[in-house]
């Protein structure tokens, strides 16, 4: 049902926009080390399945809350047919309502980056996610509200890394209030420092990091959302694979410049569904819970070439 509801949103979205050119689906070698990546999302020593019912109730998640339109379309890319009925309500639901938690995460993670010597270790996806979890849960114990954590990571990374996409064609700025209130600090000081500290998620070391990182967390948020609605972990993973493919396809229509998804970034989207599978089931070797490589070892996140 949730997939059907989202299809109702996506079909008119994709079909109502012009197709600038034809392009073939492309594939790449796996990029993410899905098993170790999933282990790094949980606190050290913890192997506890998500309480999906608690997550659904805590965030008031429903099949009609419009999360896919929020995650799939830039805030400043306002769609005439869907803005008032779906897009603006979902923006208020998943951006505005979580803004204070997003500010807390952005402040905490950037302060850590700015305080560390330049020669020190990178910031890893696991560290960012567990920091977000501590803010969402007010505790460091157990996986807790992993939907909130994944959404916060997505929101902060997209806001800082894709700042220009929050301004619509009329000049209306949909960026979080904390970013707009101190634009110079976040974009001149925080943005370059955070980007330099983030581990690359491509095994060729390329990319700007922002797109790869916020896509991963957006897809994780969506998969956990669907799992909590369906109360069926397997179904959520299957749907997440579909959404990764859909995201690759409609990227050509809804992003500025209408450029098709980068091949390697598209593969990272697909790999994220496997990260989700292992995270939902806490399906990884017991030794992985030690987190020996989660902080700065890129091989715990990325498959070596």
N, C-alpha and C positions, 0 to 999 in steps of 0.2 A: 504493500500500500504506500509506504514512504517513497519507494522508487517511482511509483506511478504518479504521486503528487509532484515529485520533482521533475518528472518527464513532462508534465503539463506546463511547468514553468519553462523548461529548456527548449521544447519543440518550437513554440512560437518565437522564442528568442533567436534560435539559430536560423529558422526559415524566413524570418521577417527582415533579416539583414542581408545586404548584397554580398555575393561571393566574389572576391576580387580576382581569384584565379583558382585553378584546380591543382591539388597537390596530393601526392601519395602518402599513405601511412608509412612511417619509417620506424625502425627499431635499432636498438643499441645493445651492447653487452650490459649485463647487470652492473649497477653502480653501488648499491647499498649492501652492506653486510647486515642483512635483516635480523638475524638471530641476536647478534651482539648489540646491535642498535636498540632492539626492543628491551634487552636486559638493562641497558643504560638509562632507560626511562623510569625505572623503578628505583626506590631508595636502596642503598647497599644492604644485602642480606635479606631482602624482602621478595617473596614469591607469593603474592596474594591476588587472586582474580578480582577484577573490577566489580564493584557493587553497582550494577547497571541501573537497578531500580532507584537507588539513592541518587545517582547522577541525574537521572531523568527528573526526579522530584526537586532536587536542589536547583536545577536550572530551568525548570518548567518547560521541558522540551516536548514538542508535539510534531505530528506529521505535517502540520500546516504552518510551521513557524518561519518558513522561507530561508532556512540557513544556506541552501545551495545558491540562491541568488546572491546572498551576501558574500559567500566565499568565492564565487566564480566571476563576479563583475566588480571592477574597480568602483570605489565610492563616487568618483567624479564622472563616471561614464553612465549618465542617467538615461534609461531606456523608456521612450515615450509610452509604450504599451503596458509597462510593468512598474513604473516608478511609484505611483501613488498606491497601488494595490498590493505590491509585493516588495519592491526594492527599498523604499523608504522605511516601511515598518520593520523589515529585517535588519536594516542598518541601525535603527534605534534599538532593536532587540539584542543584537550581537556586538555592536560597537559602543553605542552610547551607554548602555546599561552596564557594561564591563569596563568603562573608562578609568575609574579610580584604581581598579586592580591592574590595568594596563600601565598606568602611570607608576605604580609601585614597582612593577616588574622592570620597566624601562630604567627607572632611577637606580634600582639595586644592581642591575647587571652592568650598566654603564659606569657606575661608581667603582665597581670591582675592576672593570677593564682599565679605567683611568688610573687606578691606584697601583696596578701591577707594573713591574719593570717591562720594558719592551721585549726583553729576551725571554720572558716567562712564557708559560704554556698558553695555548689557545683556549678560547671558549668553545665548549662542545655542545651539541644538541642536547645531550643528556643533562649537562649542568644547567642549561637554560630551562629545560622542562622541569627539572626537580626544583629549581628556584621558583618557577611559576606555581608549582604544586604547593610549595610552602606558603605562598601568598593566598592561593585559593582555599587551602585547607586549614590554615593557621596552625599547621603541624608538619613535622617532617616524617611522620610515621605512616607507612602504607601508601598505596597508589592514590587513595582518596578520590577527589574530584578531578579526574584526568581530562574530562571534557573542558572544564574551565581552564586547566593548565595549557592544553593544546591550543585552545582558542586565544588565550593571552599571548602565547608565543607567536602565533600567526598575526594577531593584531599589531603587536609592537614591531615585529620585523617588517610587515608591509607598510606601516605608517612611516617608519624611519627610512626604509630602503626604497620605497616607491612614493615619495612625498608628492610629486607633481600630479599623480593620478587621483588625488583627493579633491582637485579643483575642477568644477564642471565648466562647460562652455560659456556660462553666464558669470563666471568668477566666484561662484559660491564655493566656500571651502568646507569640506566635510572631514578634515583631519581632526584627530582627537584634540580636545581643548588644551591638554598639557603640552602638546607639541606647538600649537599655535601661540600659546602664551609665552613661549621662550624659544622661538624659531631659530635664532642665531646659535644658541647653545646646542640644540639638538642636531642641527644640520651642519654646523661648522666644526663642532668639537666632538659630539657624541657619534655622529654617523661614520666619519672616517676611522675613528678609534675602534668602534665596534666591528666594522667591516674587516679591518685588519686583523682583529683577534679571532674572528670566526673560522672554524675549520672548513676547508673546502669539502663539498659533498660529491664532487666529480672526481673520478679516479685519474683524470688528466690534469687535475689541479686548476682547471679553468673556471669560467663563469664568474658572475659578480657576487655570488654567495647569497644575496638577498632572495632572488627568485627561487633557488633550490631550497633554501631553509623555510621560507614561509609557505611554499607549496607543500612540503612535507608535513608541517604542523597543521595546515588547513585541511589536508586530506585525513590526517589522524583525528582532528576534531570532528570532521564529517562522519568518519567511520564509527567513532565512539557514539556520536549522536544517533546514528542509525541502529547501532547495537542496543542502545538504551531504549529506543522506540520499539524495536522488534523483539527485544529480549532473546535474541538468537545470534550468537557470536559468528557462526558460519555465514549466515545470511548477510551480516554486515560486511564481512570481508569480500564476499562476491559482489555486493553492490559497490564497494569501494573500488574494485577493479573496473567496473563499468564507469564510475565517475572519473577515474584517472584517464580513461580513454576519451570520455566526453570532454574533459578539461583540455586535453590535447587538441581535440577537434575544434571546439568553439573558440579557442584562443585566437584563431585566425580572424574571427569576427568581432570580438569585443575588446581587444586591447588596442591602445593607440598605435596607429600605423598598420593595423591588421596584419601583423606578421605571424606566420605559423609557429607553433611551439618548437623550440630548440630540441633536436633529437635526443641529446643526453639528458636534458631536463625532463623530457617526456618519459624517458626510461626511469628516472628517479621517481617520478609520479607513480609509475607502475610498481616499482620496488617497494614503495611505501605501503602498498596493500599487504605485502608480506611482513613488513615491520608490524603493522596493525595485527595481523594474525598471531604473531608470536607474543605481542604485548597483551592481547585479550586473554590468551590462554596461559600466559607466563610460561611459554614453551621454549625453554632454552636450558642448557646444561647447568646443574647447580653451581659449578665453579664460576659461571658468569656473574653470579650475584655478588662476587667479591669486588667487582668494578675496578679491577686492576688497570684496565686500559681506557675506562670511560672518560676520564678527565681530558686527556690530550692526545691519546693514541688514535690517529686517524683511521687505522686499520680496524678499529672496533666499529666504525661507522661506514667505511667505504671499502669495496672490494678492490684489492690490489690489481694492477694491470698485468 
